[in-house]
Amino acid sequence: MHTEFYVDLPSDCNTSPRDSGLAEQSGAGINLFIVSDQVRFYRDRREIAVDEVLAILYSEVMRDIDLFTSVCAVGEDETWVDQGDRGTGIFSQSLDLREITAIVALRADMLSRVLPHTTIADRCKLQKTWLEVNGQLGSYRIPLGWGGAALMADEGMRWLQIPQKLLDAVALDLSALPIELDYRTERILRKACVLADDWKIESADLTRQLGPQ
């Protein structure tokens, strides 16, 4: 068997990307933006229905695709905004709110099981759609839907950009728990760990964001 995950260049991709002001291609000629579509399964070069695919094979393939889309999706860029005519906004008129609600509920359930086994449990509180984190320097919210992080400031929510190296440095050992977190839920937990210990943050970039504006 083999599997196809359809990807392509955006329909409005600049015909000369190296000269494009949108910087759609790296200096090495790698396309920085692609769109994705269907996943299809084949046996002996013949497309087959999903219910003909072995459960373990389906699980492993979709796990890889989930990892790809989770890590590469534009939603991971917390500074990203809709680019208007390009039509590449995260949210669209066809967004299935029931699906988003189910995802949020699942993440809340996983975090409710994991947080008690962490050192930050007493500084975190799960709300309906976000995780509330209390540090010594401030209070924070992490929406369970997309995993951004915000400081609750006097002027309102101030969105933060937490350097990847800080998230990678968080020591998470969940091997004793009978649960496996998806990429974004684990990322939410890592952000919570960083912000709960905000007085220990040594990143000049992040401390600047936490200071008075």
N, C-alpha and C positions, 0 to 999 in steps of 0.2 A: 504494500500500500504506500501511497504518498499523499501529502497534504499540500494544498495551496492556500496561501494567505495573500489576497490581492492587495497590492499597493501600487500607487502611480504618482506622478507629479501632479500638483494642483492644476486645474483646468486653465487658470489664469497665470500660470508660470511664465515669467519673462523669457522671451525667446533667446535672449543673450544674457543669461544669469550672471556671468562674470562681470558684466557692466551694469547690472541692476542696482538701483539704490536700495532695494530691499535686501540685498546681500543674501540671495537665495542659494548660493553655492560657495563652498569654501575654496581657499586657494589651491587645494589639492583636487578640486573638481568634484567634491562630494556634495550631493544635493542636501540642503539643510531642512527642506520641508517636503513632506510627502503626505498623501491622503491614503487611508486604508478602507477596505471594504470587506467582502465576504471571505469566509473560510470554507474550503471545499475538500472533500475526501475522495480518493480514487483507489480502486483496486483493479489491477491489470489495465490501467489507462482508461477505466470506465468510472465515471462519477457515480458514487453510491449515496444513499440516504443516510442521514445521521444515525438512525436507529440500527443501521447495519455495522456501525463502527463499534469495536470492542470498547467497553467502558474505560478500561485502563489506558487504552491508546487515546481515546478522546480526552481524558483527563490530563494526560501528559502534554498533548499538543496544545490544548487550550491554556494550560499553565504557562507554556512558553509564550504564547500570543498575549496573554494577560500581562506578563512581565514586560514584553516589548512595548505594548501600548501604555502601560502604567508609567514606565520610565521615560518614554519618548513623547508622551502627549503634551501639547502646548499648555495644558492646564497645570503642569508642574512648574511653569514659570510664573511665579507670584507677582511679577511686575508686568505681565502681559495684559494687554487690553485688545478688544475687538478692533480690527483694522478696517472697519467700514466696508467699502466696496469689495474687499477680498472675500468677505463672507466666511471668515474662519473663526467666528466667535464660539466660545465654549458652549454657550446656551443658545438654543434655537427654538422656533415655534413648535417643533416636533418633539421637544424634550418630554420624556415620560416621567412625570412627577411620582407616579407610584413606584417605578423602578428605583428612583433616587431615594425615596423614603425607605424602601426595603434595604438598600445598601447602607444607609445611615443607621438603621435599626440593627443590622448585622454587625457593623463596626462597634456600635455601643455595647452590644452583647459581648463581643470578644474582649473589648477593653475592660468591661466590668469583671471579667474573669481573670484578666492578667494583672490589672493595677494593684490588687491586694498583695501580690507577690513582689512588688517593687518597693524601693526605698522612698518613692515619692507619693505613695498612696494617700497619706494624710494631707497632701497639698493639692490634690486633684478631686474634682467633683464632676461627674457626668450629668449634663443637662440633656434636654430632649434632642438637640441637634448639634451640640458642641461639647467640647471638653474644657472645663474651667480649670485653670492652673494658677496657683498663688505662690509667687516667689517673694523674696524679701524686698525687691526693688519695684514690684508692681504686680498687677493681676493680668491674666492673659486668657484669650479664647482661641480654641482651635476647632474650626468647623469640621464636623465628621464627614461632610460631603466631599470636600476637595482637599482638606488638610492644610490650608493656610494657617498662619499664626498672627494674632493681633494683640497689641498692647492696649489695655483699656485706659486711655488717657482722658484728661479733663475735657479735651475737645472732641472726644469720641474714640472710635476704634482706629488705631494706627497700625497698619499692616507692616509686618516685619519680614526681612529677608535673612533667614538663618543660614550662614555658610555651610556648605555640604560637609566640610571637614569636621565641623562641630558635631553634626549628626552622626557621621561615621565613627567618631571617637566615643560615642555613648556605648557603655558596656551593657549589653542585653544578653542575659542567659535565661532563656525560657525553655531550655531542653527538658526540664522536669515537668513541664505542663503539657497536658494532652491536647494541645491546640497549636495551630500554625497560622501566624498572621499573614495576611496578604501585604503586598508592598506598601500600599498607602496607609493601612492601619499601623503597620510597624513604624512608618515615617511619622505618623501622628504621635505615637508613643515616644519616639526619639526626641521630637520637638518638645514634648511635655517634660522630658528629663532635663533638657537644656534649660528651659524657662523656669522650672521649679528650683533649680540651683543657679538662678540668675546672678547671684553675688559672686559666683565662681567664674563667670564668663570673662575670658581674656581677649576675645576677638575685638579689636578696635572698631571694626565695621559694625558689629552688632551692638556694642555698648554705646556707640554714637546714636544708633537708632532708638535706644532705650532712654537716652538722656532728654533733657528739655529741648523743645523744638522752637 
